[in-house]
Amino acid sequence: MKKFIVLSAACLLSVSILVSACGKNDNASNSQTTTPSESPSATKQAGQAVKLKWWGGTPEESGPKAVVDKWNAANKDIQVEYVRFVNDDPGNTKLDTALLSSNDAPDLFINYNDAIMDRRINAGMVEPLDDLIKKVGFDVDGVIGSGNLAKNKGKQYYLPGAKSLNLMLFNKSSLDAINEPVPVDWTWDDYAALAKKLTKPGQFGAFLAPTWEPLAFQTLTTAKPIDAYYAADGTSNFKDNAFKKGLEIQKQLLDAKALRPYAEGVANKILPEEELLKEKVAMAFAGTYLIRYIKDEKAFPNRKFQVAFAPVPQMEKGKNVNSGGLSDKLSINSHSANKEAAMKFLAWYLTEGNLEMVAGGRIPSNLKTDINKVAELLIGDKGQYFDKASFLNVIKANYTLAVNPTTTGSAAIRKALFEEAEKYFLGAQALDKTIEVMKQRADEAIKTASK
């Protein structure tokens, strides 16, 4: 699962300052005005290798080190260094600052949030890839599928490195204790009923990350996988019945104490891996990235249960929409002096290099990837912690993936969603009023951004 981060006011302010400092260039590349002295990466001198810096949010030991080691061993003329940033508000601000720096800035970097990526594009931080793709002969349609990509004003500013599936993960022992099978073809109503049934003293029935979009975004996406935030007329889609249902279910589960109290979850930034693997919850909504934690015996020792897997519930049975999608969106710094070298590494990474990321929970975006091999690599030598039948069922399924090509006013739309939903969850605002205010704020954001 692409992971969503709530932007704090401090982060918004600091990024706003950074963007203002950078200035807008209507998405045009800055490459024509870049000089070696301005560049974050020194140009290649005679007999020296080009040195690239690649920034990402995945811990080095969860795949990036293996990727870099494999590339560097085979490409002495282009050497890559991986730099990790934490994918949270301070971490993204750190990356934005580095992109504006003239020293040790990234040549390549990974975006994990579409709204943040869109802002970086509008600030001129991101290089359009179209010409570079042609130069290195990368087959976008054969490897990624052009129909799975979103463009910004007709230009391609990223290529996705992973296919992130959202999943429901279970403490299998908790399901067995109430004689319930692992769900296969189920609805959001089934989810709500099961969450209540799984709730017991000392263990909540379900978990929803408080720093991700409320459940309403997931219910809406399973009903409308393309541009879930936007209605056909270009306004916000918060009047959709699927959206209302998601808000109702989350409030219902909070009131039934099947979910941890909302304010407590927000204040403590509680994580799904902590809740599930320490047996504080029976069922957690998360993404394939969480697989690496299932195998982490050091952080989560002495486990006696297996983790079972179910697909995302649907608005109606028989549908197979996954609210994840293509993620780990790789871009090239518009100020890099080594854009073509960076594109060569990126093309290799998308074709074969990202197989080294599988063990850490990343499924390659390459359409030709052998999913059976991926499943084996994901489990590794930790099969005792997996309910293998349910795991293979969700990993091998063919899904309609969520795609969100429109980003008009998206940051403000998400802000309205979080702020108004919180009032509803805490009992400070009625449901209909919540949706009304959300839509007003979101529609205004779209109108303002469209000017």
N, C-alpha and C positions, 0 to 999 in steps of 0.2 A: 503494500500500500503505500501510492504516493502519500507522508505524515504532515498534518497541518499545524501551524504554529500561530498562536494569538499574538498580534503585535502590540506591545505595550506602548503607552504614550511616550515614554522616554525613547523607545526605539524609533517610533514614528518621527519624533522631533529630530533625532540625530541623523536619520536617513534623509529627512527633508533638507537639513543643512548640507549634507553631503551632495545631494542631488543638485541643490542650488549652486554649490561651488563648482560642480561639474558642468552645469548648463545643459540646456536641451539642444538637440541637433536634429530633431524630427527623424530619429532612428537612423540617421546616416552614419556610416563608418568614419572614425577619426583617423583611419590608417594613412590618409594622404598627408596629414599634418604631423604625424609622429616622426620624431627623429631619434637616433640611437641614444642621445643624451637624455631624452624624455622617457625612453623605454624602460619597463620594469624588468626586462630580460636583456642581457648584453648580446649584441650581435656576434655572430660566429666569426672568429678570427682564424687565420691560416693555421691548420693543424689542430684546431680546438673543436670540441663537440658543442653543438647547440644544447643549452641547458634550459629545460622547461620546468616550470612549477605548476603543479596540479593540486588544486584545493578541493576537498570534499568533506562531508560530514561523517563518513563511516570510519570507525576506529581502524588504524593501520593494520592491526593483526586480523581483522575480519575480511581481508581480501586485497585492499589497496597495495600492501607491501608485496604480495605475491605478483600482482599485476605489474608493478614497477620493476621488480627484479627480473621478471620474464622479458619485458620489453628491453630493459637496459642491457641484458646479456646478449640480445640479438641485434641491437642497434647502437653501435659504439659512436655513431655520428650525432645521435640525438639522445640525450640522457634526461630522464624525468625524475623529479623529486616530488613526493607526495607530502602535502601539508594538510593536517586535519583542522577543521573549525567545527565547533559544536553548533548543531542546527537549532539554535534558539535565538531569541532577540539579540542578546549581546554578540553571539557568534556571527549572525548575519550582518550586524553593524561592523564587526571586525573585518568581514570580507569586503563590504562596501568601501571601508576606509582603505584597505589594501589595493582595491581596484583603482583608486585614485592616486596611489603612491607611485613615486618614481624609483623606488627601491624594493626589490624582492616581492613584487606584486605577482599574482597568479597569471600564467599564460592561459590556462584552462581552469574552469571551476564548475561546480555542480549546483544547480538551482533545485530546491526542494519545495518551493512555494510559487505558484503561478503569479500571484499579485506582486511579490517581491521581484520576480524575474521581469515582469512587465515594466516595473518602475526602473529597473537597471537598464532595460532596453531604451526607454524614453530618455534616460539620462545620458545616453551615449556610451555606456560602459561595455556594451556587447557588440561583437563583430557579426555582421550578416555572414552566413556560411555559404550562401549559394555559389559564389565564384570559387571559393576554396573547395567545395564539394566537387566541382567540375575539374579543378586542377589536379586533385589526387585521384580522380576517377572512382569516387565512392558511390556504390549502387544503393541509394536511399530506398528506392521502392522495393528492391529485392531483399534487403536486410531488415528494414524497419517497416516499410509499407507507407507510402506517401499519404494515404488516406487517414493514417493514425496521427498525423502531425498537424499542429496549428501554426499558422504564420502570423506575423505582425506586419500589417500594411504591405502584404505581398512578399515579405522576406522571411527566410528561415534563420532564426537566431539560436536554435538549440537542436540537439539530437538526443533522444532518450537512451540511457544506458541500461534500464531495467524495466521489467514488467512487474508492477507491484499489485498483488492481489490482496484485497481485504478479505478477512476470514473471521469466523467465530471459533474461538479455541476453548476447549473444555477440560476441566479436571475430570478425566474419564471415571474415576472412582465416585465422583459426585453424581454422575449420570447413572452409574450402576446401582447406587444406593437407593434411587427412587425408581429403578426399573425402567429407565427411559433410554431408547436407542439414540445413537448419534443422528441428528437431523440430516436429511438429504434434500428433499424438495419441500421447503417450508416457507411460511409467510411471516410478516412482522407481527401479526396477531399471535402466531405460534410462538414467536420469540418472547413476547411479553408474558404469555402464559407459562412458558418454561422457566423464565427468570424468577417468577414468583414461586414456582414449585421447587426450584433449587435453593431458595433462600432458607437458611437455618441459623440458629445461634452461632455466632462466630464466623459466619461465612455469608457474604452477599451473593445473591443469585447471579448478578450480572455486573459488568464493568464497562463504562464508556469514558474514555479519556477526556477530562474536563478542558484540556487545552486544544482538543480537536473540535471541529464543527459539531453542534448538537446533532442528535440522531436524525432530526428532520432533514438534514442535508443528505443523509444516506437513504432515507425512504424516498425522498424526491429524486435522487439519482437513479434508484432502481426503477422508478416509473419513467424517468426522462434522462437517459444516459448521455445525451448530447446537449451540452450547455444547460445544465440543470438550473442554474441561477436565473436564466432568461426565458421569458415567455415569447410566443411567436410574434407578438407586436413590438418586441424590443424592450419592453419594460421588465421589471423584476418578476420572478415566478413564485413569489411567496403566497399567492392566493390559491395555489394548486392544492388539491385535497390530500395528496401524498405528503406534502410538507406539513400540513396541519396535523395529520395523523402521527408523524414522527414526534412533534412537540407533545402531543397528548400522551403517547406511549412513554416518553421519558419522564414526564411529570407524574404519570400513573405509577411508574416503578419507583420514583423517588418517594412518593407518598406511601407506597407499600413497604418502604425500607428494603427493597430488593436491589437498590443502588446505594452506594455510599452517599451521604448528604452532599448536596451540590457545593455548598460553600466550603466544606472541608476538603473536597477534591480539588477545588480551584486553589485554595490557600496552600495546600501541600504539594501541588503539582504531581499527584500520584500517577504512577506509570503502570500500564497493563501487565508487564512482565513481573513486577514486584507483587502485584495483587494475585495474579494467577499462580505463579510458581511458588509463592509462600502460602498458598491455600486460603487466601483471604476472600477470594471470589471463586465461583464455580464455572463461570463463563465470561470470557473477555472478547470484546470486539477489537481487532488489531489487524496488522498486515503481515506479510511474509517475512518482513525484517525481524519479527520476534522469534523466528526459528533459531537464530544464533543464541538467544538466551536460553532456550530449551536445552541446548547442548552444553551450557555453561555450568559445570559441576562445582566450580569454585565459588561463584556468586550464589548459586542455589543448590546447596548440598543436601544429601540425605532425603531425596525425594523417593516416595514409594508409589507414585501414581504416573500413569501415562497421560499425555496430552492428546486429545482427540480434536478433529477438525471438521467444520461444517461450512458450506458456502454461505454467502451473505443471504439473509432472508429476502423475499420478494414481496411486492404488493399483491401479487396473485401467483398461485402455484403454476409451474410450467415455464416460467420465465427464467432467464439465466444471465442476468446483468450483474457485473462485478463493479462495485463503486471504487475500485482501485484505478488502474490504468497505467499508462506508460509514465515512468518516473525517472529520477536521477538525471535531470535534464542538463546535459553538458553544453557549455558555451565557451567561446574564446574571447578573451579580453581585447577590446578594440584598440588598446594601446600597446599590445604585445608587438615586439619586433620580429617575432618568430611565428607568425600566424600559420604559414604553410606547414612548418614542422609540427605545430600543435595539431593541425588538421590530420596529418599523417598518423600521429599517435591516436587521435580520436577515431579515425577510420579503423585502425587495427583493433582498438579497444572494443568497438561495436561489433566487429566481425568475429573476433575470437578472444580478445583479452579479458572481456568481462566474465568469461567462464570461471576465472579465478575468484570472482566475487560470490559465486553460488554458495559455497560453504558458509558464508556469512549471512545468508538469507536473501540474496539478490537473484532473481530469475532474469536471465539475459533477455533483452528486447529483440534479439535476432530471431526472425521468423523461422530460420532453419535449425534452431537449437533442438537437440534431441532431448525431449522432456523426460524420457526414462533416465537418461544420464543425469539430468538436473535433479531428479528426485533422489537418486542414489547419493549425489554430492551433498544435497541438503541434509539428509539424515546422517551421512558419514558413518562413524563407528558408534553412534549414540542411539541406536535403534530401540534400546530398552525404554527410552522416554517417549516414544511415538506410538500412537495407535495407527499402524501402517496402512490398514485398509481405508480408513477415513482420510488419512493424509494423501494417499495416492488418488483418491476420488476427487479431492478438491484441486490438486495440482494438475491433474491431467485433463480436467474438464475444459470444454470450449466455451468461453464467455464472450458476451458483448461487453467490451470495456468502455468505461466512462471516458469521454473526451470533452474538453472544455476550451474550444478555440476562442471564444469571446472573453475578453477581460475588461470590458468597458466599466469603469467604476468599481472593479471587483474588490479592492481593498476596503472601500467605504461600505460596500454591500456586506462584506463579512463582519465588519465592525458593528453594523446595525444588527446583524443576526445575533452575534454574541451578546451584545448589551441588552437587547430587548428580550431575548430568550432567558437570560439570567433573571430578569425581573419576574418573568412568568414562573420559572422554576422555584424561586424563593417566595412565591405567593404575593408579590407586590403588584402584579398586573394580570388582568384577565386574559384568557387566550385570544379572543377576538380582537381585543384592543392591542395585544402584542403583535398580531399579524398585521393589523391596520398600520401601526406605527412603523413596523419593519418595512412594509411596502412603500410607505411614504418616503422614508429615508433612502431606501434603495433606489426608488425611481428618480429621486432628486439627484442622487449620486451619478446615475446613468446619464441624466440630462446634462449635468455639469461637465462630466467627462467627454460628452459628445460634442461640446461646443468647439 
